[in-house]
Amino acid sequence: MAKMLPILGDIKGSIGNITFRKSMNGPMTMVCKPACKVPGTIGPSQEIDRNRARLAYLARMWAYLDNTERQAWRDWASNHPQPDGFGGTFTMSGINAFIQLNHTRMRMDLSADYNHYPPIAQPPAAIDIMTAATGEVASSIDLTWTFVGTNVNTDAVEVAISAPFASAGKVASMKYVKNRQTSGQVGLVTVDGLCPEMWYWCRVRYVCADGQTTPWIEKQAKSAAAA
């Protein structure tokens, strides 16, 4: 429930579990207390700092590649157009391809170092069928999937969970706030610690040790009740 409080003036942001938002109807502030906030999604985190450090490191390392290596990344990028979020594709630059793939493998803890050259082979597997269902564990959702191709145990599957919603939606969430990874051989994961009896969008994708990823597959499900 939200109340309009004219006396608060120009206040925005969150304090604890209370959120202040500007009203569209004039110089007023709405005070909102959501049913549930996902812990750890407000403000900077150690993971954000680590990702910034990785990106800065990789940007510097691009300068240390020789001309042959840099051209190999440009060629790879031109042959691997990326989805643009609007149903089309775009072509990355060589440095963007270098950073994207190496950052993914570092972020997923598949390697602590970077590849000088881009991948030669395509991903050996992808997520074929995925289901999302209310979990057996309190406040959880169970995700299952099958692979097409030959999955490799040194690769990984990335799982992302959206913020909680009070009801099911027809459009997939644009904001995923909880992430985890599993072995490339795993086809089942229980995501717990969620808000009880809330709807979540869930997505999974295959991640190669060389940093290549396959498209996300998305489903939604309602989390189990609290214990």
Buried (B, 14 or more C-beta within 10 A) or exposed (E): EEEEBEEEEEEEEBEEEEBBBEEEEEEBBBBBEBEBBBEEEBEEEEEEEEBEEBBEBBEEBBEEBEEEBBEBBBEBBEEBEBEEEEEEEEEBEBBBBBBBBBBBBBBBEBBEEBBBEBBEEEBBBBBEEBEBBEBEBBBBBBBBBEBEEEBBEEBBBBBBBBBBBEEEEEEBBEEBBBEEBBEBEBBEBEBBEBBBBBBBBBBBBBBBBBBBBBEBBBBBBBBBEEE
